[in-house]
Amino acid sequence: MRALVRRVRNARVLVSEKKVGSIQDGILIYLGVHSDDHNEDLSWIIKKILGLRVFEDGEGQMNRSISPQQGILLISQFTLFGNLRKGCRPSFNQAANPITGKMLYEQGLAQIKEHFEGDVQSGVFGANMQIHAVDDGPVTIWIDSKNRSY
């Protein structure tokens, strides 16, 4: 499982030009599910995301994790598993099939809502979405449940 986490001032997601989710100050998460992912990968990555210390403390150091006064916007993104081994056109054969991907994405959304007291919003799995975000920092963190060494 892979997550691209962006610290944002605000973010919103549109489907067919209709807003389906938005947050103010918080984190925007793009979540991709691999064909070999299981519940353990999901639990590990959600715990890492919610514990990320990417917000400044009183001394300007990134020492705080997300607070309940902030928000989380979760977006499904199978393209995080695109590979370019055979040229310039990405292959997405490592991404989970839509049934498994949707199941783990929805479980991830439920876990975030269970463990985070702030506003939690999401996109629509499998939809063509337009995401508008204002990065803060910018701070962007890559997390991969199969590569936990960094």
C-alpha positions as CSV (number, residue, x, y, z in Angstrom):
1,M,0.0,0.0,0.0
2,R,1.2,3.4,-0.8
3,A,0.2,6.8,0.5
4,L,1.3,10.2,-0.7
5,V,0.5,12.7,2.1
6,R,0.4,16.4,1.5
7,R,0.1,19.0,4.3
8,V,-2.5,21.5,3.0
9,R,-4.0,24.8,3.8
10,N,-7.2,23.6,2.2
11,A,-8.3,20.9,-0.3
12,R,-11.5,19.9,-2.1
13,V,-12.5,17.2,-4.4
14,L,-15.1,17.4,-7.2
15,V,-16.9,14.7,-9.1
16,S,-18.8,15.8,-12.2
17,E,-18.2,19.4,-11.1
18,K,-20.0,18.8,-7.8
19,K,-18.0,19.1,-4.5
20,V,-18.0,15.8,-2.7
21,G,-15.5,16.6,0.0
22,S,-13.4,19.5,1.4
23,I,-11.2,20.4,4.3
24,Q,-9.4,23.4,5.6
25,D,-6.0,23.1,7.3
26,G,-4.9,19.4,7.4
27,I,-3.7,16.6,5.2
28,L,-4.6,15.4,1.8
29,I,-3.9,11.7,1.4
30,Y,-3.7,9.8,-1.9
31,L,-4.0,6.1,-1.2
32,G,-3.0,3.3,-3.6
33,V,-3.7,-0.3,-3.0
34,H,-1.3,-3.0,-4.3
35,S,-2.6,-6.4,-5.5
36,D,-0.7,-8.1,-2.6
37,D,-2.0,-5.8,0.2
38,H,-3.8,-7.0,3.2
39,N,-5.4,-5.6,6.4
40,E,-1.9,-5.5,8.0
41,D,-0.6,-3.1,5.3
42,L,-3.7,-0.9,5.8
43,S,-3.5,-0.8,9.6
44,W,0.3,0.0,9.5
45,I,-0.1,2.8,6.9
46,I,-3.1,4.4,8.7
47,K,-1.2,4.4,12.0
48,K,1.8,6.0,10.3
49,I,-0.3,8.7,8.6
50,L,-2.1,9.6,11.8
51,G,1.2,9.7,13.7
52,L,3.0,11.8,11.1
53,R,4.6,14.8,12.9
54,V,4.5,17.3,10.0
55,F,2.9,20.3,11.8
56,E,4.9,23.0,13.5
57,D,5.1,23.4,17.3
58,G,5.5,26.7,19.0
59,E,9.2,26.8,18.0
60,G,8.5,26.3,14.3
61,Q,9.7,22.7,14.3
62,M,7.7,19.9,12.6
63,N,6.9,18.2,15.9
64,R,3.1,17.8,16.0
65,S,0.8,15.3,14.4
66,I,-2.6,16.2,13.0
67,S,-5.0,17.7,15.6
68,P,-8.8,17.3,15.9
69,Q,-9.1,21.0,14.8
70,Q,-7.7,20.0,11.4
71,G,-9.1,17.8,8.6
72,I,-8.2,14.8,6.5
73,L,-9.2,14.3,2.8
74,L,-8.7,10.8,1.5
75,I,-8.5,10.1,-2.2
76,S,-8.1,6.7,-3.9
77,Q,-5.4,6.6,-6.5
78,F,-4.4,3.4,-8.1
79,T,-1.9,5.3,-10.3
80,L,0.5,5.3,-7.3
81,F,1.4,1.8,-8.6
82,G,2.1,2.8,-12.1
83,N,5.4,1.5,-13.4
84,L,7.5,2.5,-16.4
85,R,9.7,-0.5,-16.8
86,K,8.8,-1.1,-20.4
87,G,8.8,2.4,-21.7
88,C,6.9,5.7,-21.1
89,R,3.3,4.5,-20.9
90,P,2.6,3.4,-17.3
91,S,1.4,0.0,-16.5
92,F,-1.0,-0.4,-13.6
93,N,-0.9,-4.2,-13.3
94,Q,0.5,-4.0,-9.8
95,A,-2.5,-2.1,-8.5
96,A,-5.3,-4.1,-6.7
97,N,-8.3,-5.1,-8.7
98,P,-11.2,-2.7,-8.2
99,I,-13.1,-4.9,-5.8
100,T,-10.1,-5.4,-3.4
101,G,-9.0,-1.8,-3.9
102,K,-12.4,-0.4,-3.0
103,M,-12.7,-2.7,0.0
104,L,-9.4,-1.7,1.5
105,Y,-9.9,2.0,0.7
106,E,-13.3,1.9,2.5
107,Q,-11.7,0.1,5.4
108,G,-9.0,2.7,5.5
109,L,-11.6,5.5,5.5
110,A,-13.4,3.7,8.4
111,Q,-10.1,3.3,10.4
112,I,-9.3,7.0,10.0
113,K,-12.8,8.0,11.1
114,E,-12.4,5.6,14.1
115,H,-9.0,6.9,15.2
116,F,-9.2,10.6,14.3
117,E,-11.6,13.0,16.0
118,G,-11.4,15.8,13.4
119,D,-13.2,16.3,10.1
120,V,-12.7,13.3,7.7
121,Q,-13.7,13.7,4.0
122,S,-13.2,11.5,1.0
123,G,-13.4,11.3,-2.8
124,V,-15.4,8.7,-4.6
125,F,-13.6,5.4,-5.3
126,G,-13.2,4.8,-9.1
127,A,-14.6,8.2,-10.1
128,N,-12.9,10.8,-12.3
129,M,-12.1,13.4,-9.7
130,Q,-10.7,16.9,-9.7
131,I,-8.7,17.7,-6.7
132,H,-7.9,21.3,-5.8
133,A,-5.4,21.9,-3.0
134,V,-3.2,24.6,-1.6
135,D,0.0,23.0,-0.2
136,D,1.4,24.2,3.1
137,G,5.2,24.2,3.1
138,P,5.2,22.3,0.9
139,V,5.4,19.2,3.0
140,T,4.8,16.0,1.0
141,I,5.6,12.5,2.5
142,W,5.7,9.2,0.7
143,I,4.8,6.0,2.7
144,D,5.0,2.5,1.4
145,S,3.9,-0.5,3.5
146,K,6.2,-2.8,1.6
147,N,9.2,-0.6,2.1
148,R,9.3,0.3,5.8
149,S,13.0,1.0,5.9
150,Y,12.9,4.8,5.4
